[in-house]
Amino acid sequence: MDIKIRNATLSDLPSILDFAKSVGRFLGADEIKTWLQVDPEALFVAEGSPGGKLIGSCCATRLTPELGFMGLYVVLEEYRGRGIGLKLWKTAIEHLGDRNIGVHGDPSNFKKYREKEGFCHVEDYAILYYDCFGGFASTDIILHSDIEVATYFEGYLIGYSKKLCIDTCSFEEHKTHIELSKTKGGSKTTFAEREPMVNVKNFEQFSFNEEQYNVGKISGAEHADESLPSSLTISNSPMHTEHDGISNVEHQLHSNIYIRKGFNEFEDTSLNLMSLNTKNNSKSEEILSAVFAFDKLLHKRDRSLILRQTFSWSSCRSKVALLQGKVIGYACLRHVVTEHWIISPFYADTEDIAEMLLYELLQEFDFSQAPKGIQIRFPDKNIGCKRLVEKFGFRKNATRILTGFTKQCMSIDTSKVYSFHSTVFCSE
């Protein structure tokens, strides 16, 4: 069989996601597209001929002029031992040039990277994975009434409060008491009057806060595809309309938030909520700017493009903790191609703040939709994170990942890392 190594295109996503699923990589189509906007030529595939079957992949993301990262290094099992992986690897390495290159790997594979490929600077910590399979039973949650909590869903700011909402209202209470919007004429529309109605069973655990800002989608998506080649352009499809006095944005949020059972990550290859939104979203932008500043201080580089899109990924629900307008932590809960849910990324200044964010994410979640569980992945040096996730019912699994670089280790405060953003595309 002749093998051709080439750059991936959008049409390759189904096969690439299959590769990721086969080796247990916790990512999705939106995530791949986002990182390809950082480096449109980062993802390579091995194509066999005749037939054009994809049999392997490897990504090599140029994160900055000085830093690169390797990941998603996969060859289908029946084609291993033929030198295909080596061709992919060499092509990816050449793409990164003289950058300091980071890589993750399990202990057996990492030994090969260290001994044969020059990844000699090994971080002195491992990445641990913890799972949770049922409703959490954490007690003694520390509440901070002076901390504001913002909630985003698929890029929309749907909640904003100066205190934690610790009571989950029933569906009937929502129908009677929660007013979601006002019509232009001033009359009020209740949840019970919304049509079409979602399944009660799927919706019971979603609680609204009466101090919500109805502000809409993160702006800036109109610039999201500038760095992509035409084969990887993400289409925008405006979807903010008015429906009986209620925004279609709000209608879609409530229709989709708990009915994503078994969805196919690559059925729709466009980022369906990367569309423009003309509604006033100044509060949303104010919070996002503070998130970017917090993240830049932690990672020592600007990741605003990546974060803006992460908050907009399909199924992604995000919580942001702020103190006097300054972000002190944020966390995202999202679905991945392995059918797990994963809390990623998750950063916080202190364990107390992390506890608030984790509580906020989990107390609204319907665990019946996560038969494979919720995962979280963090550096073993973060003892506070280990203590926290065990308090919330997470248990350690067998996965243990090592990190290394070709030149020098990245310096990051691991005490603030409660779950990594990506173990495939970024260096933390």
Secondary structure, 3 states (H helix, E strand, C coil): CEEEEEECCHHHHHHHHHHHHHCCCCCCHHHHHHHHHHCCCCEEEEEEECCCEEEEEEEEEECCCCEEEEEEEEECHHHCCCCHHHHHHHHHHHHHCCCEEEEEECHHHHHHHHHHCCCCEEEEEEEEEEEECCCCCCCCCCCCCCCEEEEEECCEEEEEECCCCCCCCCHHHHHHHCEEEECCCCCEEEHHHCCCCCCHHHHCCCCCCCCCCCCEECCCHHHCCCCCCHHHCCCCCCCCCEECCEEHHHHHHHHHCCCCCCCCCCCCCCCCCCCCCCCCCHHHHHHHHHHHHHHHHHHCCCCHHHHHHHCCCCCCEEEEEEECCEEEEEEEEEECCCCCEEEEEEEECCHHHHHHHHHHHHCCCCHHHCCCCEEEEEECCCHHHHHHHHHCCCEEEEEEEEEEECCCCCCCCHHHEEECCCCCCCCC
